[in-house]
Amino acid sequence: MNLLVVNAGSSTLRYSLLDSESQRAVAGETIDTQGDVGVGLRRMRERLVDFPVPDAVGHRVVHGGTNLTAPVLIDKDVVAAIAAASGYAPLHNPAALEGIEACWGAWPDVPHIAVFDTGFHASLPERAHSVALPAGLVERHGLRRFGFHGISHEQLMLDAAAYLGRPSNELNLITLHLGNGASATAIERGRSIDTSMGMTPAAGLVMGTRCGDVDPGMLTHIMRHEGLNAEEIDALINTQSGLLGLCGDSDMRAVRRRALDGDLTAQHAIDIYVYRIRKYIGAYLAVLGRVDALVFSGGVGEHNPWLIAQVLQDFAISGLALSVPVPDALVLPADLATASSGLAVLVLAADETRAIVRQMLPLLDPGSGPR
């Protein structure tokens, strides 16, 4: 089968046309849409005109709300449910819906499947997903922690299990998806039991342009004294903060170059970025009790072994020790821990496209086994 995977985001559109057996892409690219998803969708259709009609189309959807927690064949009811969840992800779900509608129109006779970034975190226990706000308010607005990057975190779990030669349901892992968006997840015996992002992707780690965890009282203080409204606060925490807010650059490569040149503002940003990751690792070590591996991935996690070394410097818990010296570049997959370390330190390539294909196949061929 030829499977088309579409990831329509708020500023980019990524697509890959893959052969399901070889898992190799025969076409695909990342298109900068400048916020106009339609531009990317038209270019995608132009590029695919010379290829066979896909046998199925998989769509990455950031938020499935409380009801859509597993991959599902898309129909009008599913479209309505994704639209209803747009309030939780106003920058992402509308773009995904535009992609679904366009692809449905282009290829109406093939199955279309939605795979949800929130799905893997549906297993969060109540104590982890609940928020300490008035119960009536929570119920009226469906307030809870959902978590994101679940497609990536689940695939990292499976790839770590394969690398270690152990079943995923026997492993306790801390997975770190570090890209422009960044999140950490505590995985206990194959299930997500805590994750750093919350009802929206703005919580948790410091990111490229998102602030991560911040005292909500700071936001009300800013609203009062700067005269900002809710939309302006939303823009502040999602597009003007993080590394960008700290030092003026959102790309870790640029921040690192500046720090090496002696820029103290850039080094300060790195110090905060690293500290927040260390803090979450420590918290999840406490939550899990036993950890078999730390797993680093994403554009930042895969290409910056110096960052991993800083995150784990003098990390006494679990007797963790890095290989010495940490290489300047990595060949993935890699394990940076020494033989005497209490756990593995894996660096694995993120591959959401392969993860989406894996989740599509059982719906296309029920005999292919469970997710």
C-alpha positions in Angstrom: 0.0 0.0 0.0 1.0 3.6 -0.6 0.1 5.6 2.6 0.0 9.3 2.7 0.8 10.9 6.1 -0.2 14.6 6.5 0.8 16.9 9.4 -0.9 20.2 8.9 0.3 22.6 11.5 -0.2 26.3 12.3 2.9 27.4 10.2 4.1 24.3 8.3 2.7 21.4 6.4 4.6 18.2 6.4 3.7 15.2 4.2 5.2 11.9 3.3 4.0 9.3 0.8 5.3 5.9 2.0 5.3 2.3 0.9 3.8 0.5 3.9 6.1 -2.6 3.5 9.4 -0.9 3.2 8.4 2.2 5.2 10.4 4.2 2.7 9.1 7.6 1.6 8.7 8.0 -2.2 7.7 11.7 -1.9 7.4 14.3 0.8 8.6 17.7 2.1 8.0 20.3 4.8 6.3 23.4 3.4 6.4 26.8 5.2 2.8 27.9 4.9 3.2 31.3 6.6 0.0 30.5 8.4 -2.0 29.7 5.2 -2.5 25.9 5.3 -4.3 26.1 1.9 -1.0 27.1 0.2 0.7 24.0 1.6 -2.1 21.7 0.7 -2.3 23.0 -2.9 1.5 22.5 -3.3 1.3 19.0 -1.8 -1.4 18.0 -4.4 0.6 19.5 -7.2 3.7 17.4 -6.1 1.7 14.2 -5.8 -0.2 14.4 -9.1 2.3 12.1 -10.8 2.1 9.4 -8.1 -0.6 6.8 -7.6 -3.6 7.7 -5.6 -2.8 6.8 -1.9 -4.5 3.7 -0.5 -5.1 5.6 2.8 -4.4 9.0 4.3 -3.3 9.4 7.9 -3.7 12.8 9.6 -1.8 13.9 12.7 -4.3 15.8 15.0 -2.9 17.5 18.0 -5.9 17.3 20.3 -8.6 14.7 20.5 -10.4 16.1 23.5 -11.7 13.7 26.1 -13.4 11.2 23.7 -10.9 10.7 20.8 -8.0 8.8 22.4 -7.2 6.1 19.8 -6.7 6.2 16.0 -10.0 6.3 14.3 -11.4 6.3 10.7 -12.6 9.8 9.9 -16.3 10.4 9.3 -18.5 13.5 9.9 -18.9 12.7 13.6 -15.1 12.5 14.0 -14.7 15.8 12.2 -17.2 17.4 14.5 -15.4 16.0 17.6 -12.0 17.4 16.4 -13.7 20.7 15.8 -15.2 20.6 19.3 -11.7 20.1 20.7 -10.3 23.1 18.9 -10.8 25.2 21.9 -8.0 23.3 23.6 -5.7 23.7 20.6 -6.8 26.8 18.6 -3.5 27.0 16.7 -3.4 23.4 15.7 -6.8 21.6 15.3 -8.2 24.1 12.8 -5.2 23.5 10.6 -5.6 19.7 10.9 -9.3 20.1 10.0 -8.4 22.1 6.9 -6.0 19.3 5.9 -8.6 16.6 6.5 -11.2 18.5 4.4 -8.8 19.1 1.5 -7.5 15.5 1.4 -11.0 14.1 1.8 -12.0 16.2 -1.2 -9.0 15.1 -3.2 -9.2 11.4 -2.4 -12.9 10.7 -1.3 -12.8 7.0 -1.9 -9.9 6.0 0.4 -9.9 5.7 4.2 -8.8 8.7 6.1 -7.5 8.1 9.7 -6.9 10.5 12.5 -4.0 9.8 14.9 -4.0 12.0 18.1 -1.0 13.6 19.9 -3.0 13.4 23.1 -3.9 9.7 22.7 -0.9 8.1 24.4 -1.5 10.2 27.5 -5.1 9.1 27.9 -3.7 6.6 30.5 -2.7 9.4 32.9 -4.0 8.5 36.4 -6.6 10.9 37.9 -4.0 12.3 40.3 -1.8 13.3 37.4 -4.4 14.7 35.0 -6.5 16.6 37.6 -6.1 20.3 38.3 -6.8 22.0 41.7 -9.4 24.4 40.6 -13.1 24.6 41.7 -14.9 21.4 40.8 -17.8 23.2 39.1 -15.4 25.2 36.9 -13.5 22.0 36.0 -16.7 20.2 35.0 -18.1 23.1 33.0 -15.0 23.6 30.9 -13.5 20.1 30.8 -10.4 21.3 32.5 -7.6 18.7 32.9 -4.1 17.9 31.8 -4.0 16.1 28.4 -0.4 16.1 27.4 1.0 16.3 23.9 3.8 14.8 21.7 2.2 11.5 22.5 2.8 10.0 19.0 6.5 10.7 19.5 6.7 9.5 23.1 5.0 6.2 22.4 7.3 5.5 19.4 10.3 6.4 21.5 9.1 3.9 24.1 8.8 1.1 21.4 12.2 2.0 19.9 13.9 2.0 23.3 12.4 -1.4 24.1 13.7 -2.7 20.8 17.2 -1.2 21.4 17.3 -2.7 24.9 15.8 -6.0 23.8 13.1 -6.0 26.4 9.2 -5.8 26.2 7.9 -2.3 26.5 5.5 -3.4 29.2 8.4 -4.3 31.5 10.2 -0.9 31.2 10.1 2.3 33.1 11.3 5.2 31.0 11.7 9.0 31.0 11.3 10.2 27.4 12.3 13.7 26.4 11.1 15.1 23.1 13.2 18.2 22.7 12.5 20.3 19.6 11.0 23.8 19.1 8.3 22.3 21.3 9.5 20.2 24.2 8.0 17.8 26.6 9.0 15.1 29.1 7.0 11.9 29.9 7.1 9.3 32.7 6.3 5.9 31.3 5.6 3.0 33.6 5.4 -0.4 32.1 4.3 0.8 28.7 1.9 3.5 29.9 2.2 7.2 30.2 1.6 8.1 33.9 2.7 11.8 33.8 3.8 14.3 31.3 5.0 17.9 31.4 2.5 19.6 29.0 -1.0 20.2 30.3 -4.4 21.2 28.9 -2.4 23.1 26.2 1.2 22.6 24.9 2.4 25.8 26.8 3.2 24.1 30.1 6.3 22.2 31.3 9.8 22.6 29.8 11.3 25.8 28.3 10.8 25.7 24.6 11.7 27.7 21.5 8.9 30.3 21.9 6.8 28.8 24.7 7.4 29.7 28.4 6.7 26.3 29.9 5.8 26.4 33.6 5.1 29.8 35.0 3.3 31.1 38.1 -0.2 31.9 36.9 -0.1 34.9 39.2 2.6 36.4 37.0 0.1 36.3 34.1 -2.6 38.1 36.0 -0.1 40.6 37.2 1.0 41.3 33.5 -2.7 41.5 32.4 -3.3 44.2 35.1 -0.2 46.2 34.6 0.4 45.9 30.9 -3.3 46.0 29.9 -3.1 42.8 27.9 -6.2 40.8 27.0 -6.6 37.0 26.9 -5.5 36.8 23.2 -2.4 38.9 23.9 -1.5 36.7 26.9 -2.0 33.6 24.7 0.5 35.0 22.2 2.9 36.0 24.9 3.2 32.5 26.4 3.2 30.7 23.1 5.0 32.8 20.5 7.1 35.4 22.4 8.6 33.5 25.3 10.9 30.5 25.9 14.4 30.8 24.4 13.2 33.7 22.2 12.0 35.7 25.2 15.1 34.9 27.2 17.7 35.8 24.6 16.1 36.8 21.3 16.7 33.5 19.5 14.4 30.5 19.4 16.8 28.1 17.6 19.1 26.3 20.0 21.9 26.2 17.3 22.0 30.0 17.3 21.8 30.2 21.1 24.7 27.8 21.4 26.8 29.7 18.9 26.3 32.9 20.8 27.0 31.3 24.2 30.3 29.9 22.8 31.2 33.4 21.7 30.8 34.6 25.2 27.2 36.0 25.1 26.1 35.8 28.7 22.4 36.3 27.8 22.5 33.2 25.6 24.3 31.2 28.2 21.7 32.3 30.8 19.0 30.9 28.4 20.8 27.6 28.1 21.2 27.4 31.9 17.4 27.8 32.4 16.6 25.4 29.6 18.9 22.7 31.1 17.7 23.3 34.7 14.1 22.8 33.8 14.9 19.4 32.1 16.9 18.3 35.1 14.0 19.3 37.4 11.6 17.2 35.5 13.9 14.2 35.3 14.3 14.4 39.1 10.6 14.6 39.6 9.9 11.6 37.3 12.6 9.5 39.0 10.7 10.1 42.2 7.3 9.3 40.5 8.6 6.1 38.9 10.8 4.8 41.6 12.8 2.7 39.2 14.0 3.9 35.7 15.5 1.7 33.1 16.4 4.5 30.6 16.4 8.1 29.9 15.5 8.7 26.2 16.5 11.9 24.4 15.0 12.8 21.0 13.8 15.7 18.8 15.8 18.2 16.8 17.6 19.5 19.9 17.9 16.2 21.7 19.3 14.3 18.8 22.0 16.7 17.7 23.4 18.3 20.8 25.3 15.7 23.0 26.8 18.7 24.8 23.3 19.5 26.1 22.7 16.0 27.3 26.0 16.1 29.1 25.0 19.4 30.8 21.6 18.0 31.8 23.1 14.9 33.4 26.3 16.6 34.9 26.8 15.3 38.4 23.5 13.5 38.3 24.0 11.4 41.4 20.5 9.7 41.5 20.6 6.1 40.3 24.4 6.1 39.9 24.1 7.7 36.5 27.3 8.2 34.6 27.9 9.3 31.0 30.4 7.8 28.6 33.6 9.9 28.6 34.2 11.9 26.6 30.7 12.8 25.2 31.1 12.8 21.4 30.7 15.9 19.3 28.3 14.1 17.1 26.2 11.0 17.4 25.3 8.0 15.3 21.8 7.1 16.2 20.7 5.0 18.0 23.2 5.7 20.8 23.6 4.9 24.5 25.8 7.4 26.3 25.8 5.7 29.7 28.7 3.6 30.9 28.4 -0.1 31.7 28.4 0.7 35.4 25.5 3.3 35.1 22.3 2.5 36.9 20.3 3.1 33.7 20.7 3.6 30.0 20.9 7.1 28.4 19.5 6.6 24.9 19.5 9.1 22.0 16.9 8.0 19.4 15.6 9.6 16.2 12.1 10.9 16.5 9.9 9.5 13.7 6.3 10.6 14.0 5.6 9.6 10.4 6.5 5.9 11.1 4.5 6.1 14.3 1.4 7.3 12.5 1.8 4.5 9.8 2.1 1.9 12.6 -1.1 3.2 14.2 -3.0 3.3 10.8 -2.3 -0.3 9.8 -4.6 -2.1 12.3 -7.5 -0.1 11.0 -6.7 -0.9 7.4 -5.8 -4.6 8.1 -7.4 -5.9 11.3 -5.1 -8.9 11.0 -2.0 -6.8 11.4 -2.3 -6.9 15.2 -2.8 -4.4 18.0 -1.3 -0.9 18.2 
